[in-house]
Amino acid sequence: MTEAAVKYDIFQAIADPTRRSVLQLLAASDRPISNITEHFTISRTAVVKHLKILEQAELISAQKKGREKIYTLHRERLKEIEDWLQYFHLFWDNKLAQLQSMVEDH
């Protein structure tokens, strides 16, 4: 399968700490690639590979403005992660409530 044909899911995309850092940068504001790369010690080529994976997961998009690409975060796509985590919040809230009940009963 060619690299262009690969489609990453959102959880694969956020599995890497560099990509999570990129998402944090873009949460603050849209940024050109030159600004993104200056936040990392890895090569521009490596940053571009991470950006492509985030694009394929539809977490970000790029728009050409002049000679630069400006990257934008798609916040609505993070809802999928939030929904998945919500299940575990409910699970732990329930377990903590059970523990509190046991402690208070004794």
C-alpha positions in Angstrom: 0.0 0.0 0.0 1.4 3.4 -0.9 1.9 6.1 1.7 -0.7 8.2 0.1 -3.3 5.4 0.4 -2.7 4.9 4.1 -5.5 6.3 6.3 -4.6 6.7 10.0 -7.3 6.6 12.6 -7.4 9.3 15.3 -5.9 7.0 18.0 -3.0 6.0 15.8 -2.4 9.6 15.1 -2.3 10.7 18.7 -0.2 7.7 19.8 3.0 9.6 19.1 4.2 12.3 21.6 5.5 14.6 18.8 2.1 14.6 17.1 0.4 15.3 20.4 2.8 18.3 20.8 1.9 19.5 17.3 -1.8 19.3 18.2 -1.1 21.4 21.3 0.7 24.0 19.2 -2.2 24.2 16.8 -4.8 24.4 19.6 -3.2 27.8 20.4 -3.3 29.1 16.8 -3.0 28.2 13.2 0.7 28.0 12.2 2.9 27.8 9.2 5.2 24.8 9.0 8.2 27.0 9.6 6.8 27.9 13.0 5.9 24.3 13.8 9.4 23.0 13.0 11.1 25.5 15.2 9.5 23.9 18.3 11.2 20.5 17.6 14.7 19.2 17.5 13.8 16.8 14.7 14.3 17.6 11.0 11.7 19.5 8.9 11.2 16.3 6.9 10.3 14.4 10.1 7.9 17.1 11.1 6.3 17.0 7.7 5.8 13.2 8.1 4.0 13.8 11.4 1.9 16.5 9.8 0.8 14.1 7.0 -0.3 11.5 9.5 -2.3 14.1 11.4 -3.9 15.2 8.1 -4.7 11.6 7.1 -6.5 11.2 10.5 -8.3 14.5 9.6 -7.1 16.1 12.8 -5.5 19.0 10.9 -5.6 20.5 7.5 -3.2 22.7 5.5 -4.0 25.6 3.3 -1.5 27.2 1.0 -1.0 30.9 1.7 1.7 32.4 -0.5 4.8 30.2 -0.2 3.8 28.6 3.1 1.3 26.0 4.2 -0.7 27.1 7.2 -1.9 24.2 9.4 -5.2 24.3 11.3 -6.5 22.0 14.0 -9.9 20.4 13.6 -11.2 20.6 17.1 -14.4 18.8 16.4 -12.4 15.7 15.5 -11.1 15.6 19.1 -14.7 14.8 20.2 -14.1 11.2 19.2 -11.3 10.9 21.8 -13.4 12.7 24.4 -16.3 10.4 23.8 -14.0 7.3 24.2 -12.5 8.7 27.4 -15.9 9.5 28.8 -16.7 5.8 29.2 -13.7 5.5 31.5 -14.6 8.6 33.5 -18.0 7.0 34.2 -16.3 3.7 35.0 -13.9 5.3 37.5 -16.6 7.6 39.0 -18.7 4.5 39.6 -15.8 2.6 41.2 -14.9 5.6 43.4 -18.6 5.9 44.5 -18.6 2.2 45.5 -15.4 2.6 47.5 -16.8 5.7 49.2 -19.9 3.8 50.1 -17.9 0.9 51.5 -15.7 3.2 53.6 -18.7 5.1 55.0 -20.5 1.9 55.8 -17.6 0.6 58.0 
